[in-house]
């Protein structure tokens, strides 16, 4: 009898322990994966504070919401459905408040961010071979396309190229080796290893580099330490009918209490697709990525993360350019150390070092040219080395972030022109494209936060020393410029705050000013056609920095079922960097209409807005509506700025049925005609278009899931306003793919 009682007690204790464990949730920082202790929570009439492991214990109630608050992470609420999801994953991820208070959009890819994520992407987006292509799903974003399937160059609110600060994990970046930006920095991002993306709007977030128009921060998956050693893995494969595109990605790793080693890879390949009129568009590409990441938990207070990524691209068509991409080989190397000090005031310190090495080659050998007068090729490479260190101090309701960063960029390359016909037949010419140019950016920065009753104030400042020079100056370049070395000081300052109005409304106002020196292209490009027209471009090493003076106003309304947000901005840019035709300069190619030279224009003006509305219609159906518009004006010549996307409307309705197994989605997009075009750059108007997409995903079990969809359901023939023309003398833009059927299968193996 005693043995029976003992067995019953053991069973009861085990059951109780299992129930307690099953109801335990860990609150973690989404970037560092460190536990968030000291967070207050309230659920179903019970309250508590998370411990040093970030743990909270609740008994699930189908109609109860979970409220959480923390000084550094703000106050937020999880709906009953989000609570259920958190119990299944046993985790809740949260971003520090300083990020979410500023004008920001957070996009979840692989990490669930509950109510903090304003947009989540589907399986097809996560399989993308190009990190820039993903951004097109976000309101306010468009991209300059020179290829049908590769190298989407992001544009946000009309800001582009180096006006956007594109980084990985708060520090690392790459510089395009191709003068025509076949390989923009975003193309080097492997989306299958990204947790989420932060788009920090305007010149306000100054901790991560020179945020002139916006900072786009790709946050990788953080180490997933576990109490017991375990193996994890995932593999996904997909196929698209239009262009016969295959995509595969996977990851496998082993994790324990003190380590997490992951090996990842992806491969994508496609051929020509057909547009909505049945015309073939050159879109051949081949892309692969492989790498490894290692997280080491040195102690309870220290973490070391190491990563290495190798990207490959081969034989990719660029029908709008004189050459195609022949090869692109890139190394991304990164080391990051996090130290949680948790003293009275000094709380943490993190340091990162990185290197980005790009080797790029392009030529015209596979292009159909009749008559072929010349063979041309350009091998080029860029090197970026840098680092960043930052501390965090907290005292009462105030916080300070302060640190320093360094980025050194170098670019070199030589174009070979081999004439095979005409008067120069048999002759070979070499053009020094980048002149072995170097730009060094060293900076100090600080951010101060103050939380008062119902309002939070943030002031950010940054001071950058920008030094540039040429190591292999071309004769024709030195004939124009006597001095090619420059040292410039670029200050930046931003201030603003967010005011909570009642329980549902909040409003924010931000004023910022940031100064940006010329890019590698704007300073050192040497007679190369890199603009939107056929003119050759000549850099200007003495160009003045441009200054963005911008105001942002945001208004949001949040309830358990509805989130509405409005972001309005106005920007005055002094010494705006542009280019003008210089008739005194002679082009290198006889077929070029002339030469443009980079110059400063007195002033440019931009204004616009992004609006989004997300609503839960029922417990299983939600809808989302967004609108974005940007107006740009060159006030010196009184005409529109070039390459500004037209007004864009997006609407989607999605559902979750059969215990979260079935996820159907319907998306609609309508883009207005763009009539505001730049005559100075030969820009043409673009027509309006409307698109419809359908996606259905099914989760068979814990391991296997599948997604099927139709893009451009009605086979519309259309093109985006920023698509470059296939022929610069007889402009015809790249048309987007017509109707496309896709299917993807994912297996979470362990």
HULIN-V134814 format. One record per run of one state. SS is the DSSP state (H for helix, E for strand, C for the rest). FROM is the first residue (numbers start at 1). LEN is the number of residues. Records with the same first field share a line. If there is no record, write none. Layout:
SS->FROM-LEN + FROM-LEN
This chain:
C->1-1 + 23-1 + 30-5 + 36-4 + 44-2 + 50-5 + 58-8 + 71-3 + 79-1 + 90-1 + 95-2 + 102-2 + 109-5 + 117-2 + 121-2 + 127-4 + 138-3 + 146-7 + 157-2 + 169-3 + 173-12 + 189-2 + 202-12 + 221-9 + 241-4 + 256-3 + 271-2 + 275-5 + 282-3 + 298-4 + 317-7 + 341-5 + 364-10 + 396-2 + 420-8 + 433-4 + 453-2 + 471-4 + 479-7 + 502-3 + 517-3 + 525-1 + 529-7 + 539-7 + 559-3 + 582-13 + 617-4 + 635-4 + 641-7 + 656-1 + 658-4 + 672-2 + 675-11 + 687-2 + 700-4 + 712-11 + 724-1 + 726-7 + 734-6 + 749-2
H->2-21 + 80-10 + 97-5 + 114-3 + 123-4 + 131-7 + 161-3 + 185-4 + 191-3 + 475-4 + 520-5
E->24-6 + 35-1 + 40-4 + 46-4 + 55-3 + 66-5 + 74-5 + 91-4 + 104-5 + 119-2 + 141-5 + 153-4 + 159-2 + 164-5 + 172-1 + 194-8 + 214-7 + 230-11 + 245-11 + 259-12 + 273-2 + 280-2 + 285-13 + 302-15 + 324-17 + 346-18 + 374-22 + 398-22 + 428-5 + 437-16 + 455-16 + 486-16 + 505-12 + 526-3 + 536-3 + 546-13 + 562-20 + 595-22 + 621-14 + 639-2 + 648-8 + 657-1 + 662-10 + 674-1 + 686-1 + 689-11 + 704-8 + 723-1 + 725-1 + 733-1 + 740-9
